[in-house]
Amino acid sequence: MAAKDKRTTEQVLQHHLQALMAQDLEAIVDDYADNAVLITAAGISRGKSGVRDTYKAVLGMVAPETQANMKIVSQQIADDYALMLWTELPLVTFGADSFHIQNGKIVMQAAAVEMKT
């Protein structure tokens, strides 16, 4: 079993946030299982290629200085499951992500975002 397979849910989330803040697309994608499902209001992405396409679009919409304003409002973890509430002002007034993590990889993420209009 590889070292990444031994990561806890909290460790996976911490790495995921670090990769997001660094806008490191490949590090973001590496946190996902090969058969991952990512559910957003825009649709459902499957597998690493779908996750890559989704995050490539997301990173293209968010300036690094805006991403630096990301604040975790609440994070709840129950074994392989997690819920993260966050803001990224002034662009995102509310964000919620739920995760299912197995063997050190994200197998499912559902995300909802309210953006300032």
Secondary structure as the mmCIF struct_conf table of DSSP 4:
data_model
#
loop_
_struct_conf.conf_type_id
_struct_conf.id
_struct_conf.beg_label_comp_id
_struct_conf.beg_label_asym_id
_struct_conf.beg_label_seq_id
_struct_conf.end_label_comp_id
_struct_conf.end_label_asym_id
_struct_conf.end_label_seq_id
HELX_RH_3T_P HELX_RH_3T_P1 ALA A 3 LYS A 6
HELX_RH_AL_P HELX_RH_AL_P1 THR A 9 ALA A 22
TURN_TY1_P TURN_TY1_P1 GLN A 23 GLN A 23
HELX_RH_AL_P HELX_RH_AL_P2 LEU A 25 ASP A 30
TURN_TY1_P TURN_TY1_P2 ASP A 31 ASP A 31
STRN STRN1 TYR A 32 THR A 40
TURN_TY1_P TURN_TY1_P3 ALA A 41 ALA A 42
STRN STRN2 GLY A 43 ARG A 46
HELX_RH_AL_P HELX_RH_AL_P3 GLY A 47 MET A 61
BEND BEND1 VAL A 62 VAL A 62
HELX_RH_AL_P HELX_RH_AL_P4 PRO A 64 GLN A 67
TURN_TY1_P TURN_TY1_P4 ALA A 68 ASN A 69
STRN STRN3 MET A 70 ALA A 78
TURN_TY1_P TURN_TY1_P5 ASP A 79 ASP A 80
STRN STRN4 TYR A 81 GLU A 88
TURN_TY1_P TURN_TY1_P6 LEU A 89 LEU A 91
STRN STRN5 VAL A 92 GLN A 102
TURN_TY1_P TURN_TY1_P7 ASN A 103 GLY A 104
STRN STRN6 LYS A 105 MET A 115
#
